[in-house]
Amino acid sequence: MGTFSWPLRISSMDGQEVRDIDAVVDTGAAYTTMPTSLLQEMGVAPMGKRRFLLADGRRIEMDYGQAWATIDGDSVVTLVVFGEDKAPALLGAYTLEGLALAVDPVEQRLVPTQLIMY
């Protein structure tokens, strides 16, 4: 599957800072990742650190925090990882699942999905 971008509104927890960005849809990424400078500018504070395995096999520790994510008018509080400033914003699986969205790889779009509770 190729990658594609999708409009994402990211907001600080108090709603005072809002940014509209195009994020690369990355279902291989567990969490949404934003440039550290953007999150700091918005006042998003790190809550802790998590270890991540990167696609190239490296293991690194990165800060994470919380922010509001909004797509097509639906919002959810999500975890955001403080990424490299030069790296693109990534829209990860945790946020997509929270917004009840799935990837349509043929049409390269996000579509509503049925939530399952077993």
N, C-alpha and C positions, 0 to 999 in steps of 0.2 A: 504494500500500500504506500502510495506517495503521501507526502505531508501537505497540509494546507493550513491557511490561517483563518481565524474566526474572530469577529469583534467580541471583546470582553471588557466589561466595566469592572474595575477593581476599586474598592473603597476601604478607607480606614474603618476600624470598628465603630468609631463615633460618627461616621458618615460625613465628617468635615472635609476630608480629602478624597477626591474622586478622579480617576484617570480612565480614559477610554483608549484602549490599545488593541492592536491586532496580535493575537497570540497564536503560536504554532500549536496545532492540535497534536498531542503526543500521548497516545494511549499506552505507550511503553514506559512513560514516566508516571510514577505513582502519584506525585504531588505537582501542583502548579508551581512553577518557578519563575521568579521575577528578578530583574536586575536589582542588586542590593541598593544602589543609589536611588532607584525609584521608590523602593519600600521605605528607605530612610527619609526621603523627601516627604513622603506621605505620613510619617510618624508611626509606621508599623514597627513595633518593637519585637526583637527576638524573644521567644518563650523558652528556647532550649536549642539543643543540637541533636542531629540525627546522623547516622552513618549511611552513606549511599554507595551503591555499586554503579559505576558509570558504564556506558556502552563499550568503552575501550578497555574495560577490566579493572580500572583503578578504583580504589575505595577511598572516599573522602568524607570528612565530617563537615556539615553545613548547618547554619542557623535556620530556624523556621519560626514562623509566627502565624497570626490569624488575620484574615481580612474578609470583607464581603466580596463575593464574585457574582456578577449579574450578566445573564445572557438572555436576550429577547424578553426582558421584563421580569424574569424569575431570578430570585436572589437566594444565596446560601452563604453561611459562614464557612470558610474553608481554610485549610492549612496552606501556607505559602512558604516556599523555600527561598532563602536569600541567595540568588545566583550571581554569576559573574556579570559585571556591568556590560561587557561587550556581547554577551550571549543573548539570543532572542528570548522573549517571554514564552514559556511553555504552558499549555493548558493540559493538566494531567488528569488521570483517571479518577482520583478522589473527588475532584471538583465536578467532573462530568457526571459521576454517579450521584453526587449530592443534588445536582440540578436535573436528574432523571433524563440525561441526554446520552445518546449513543452515536457512534460514528457511522455514517453511510460512506464507505470507501469508494464506491462507484461514482456517486454524485459529488463527492468531497464536500459533505455538509454534515451538520449536527441535526439529529432528529429526536423527537421525544421518544422515550422508551417506557415500557411497562416495568414498574418497580415490583420486586418479588419479596415477600416475607414468608419464609417457611419456618 
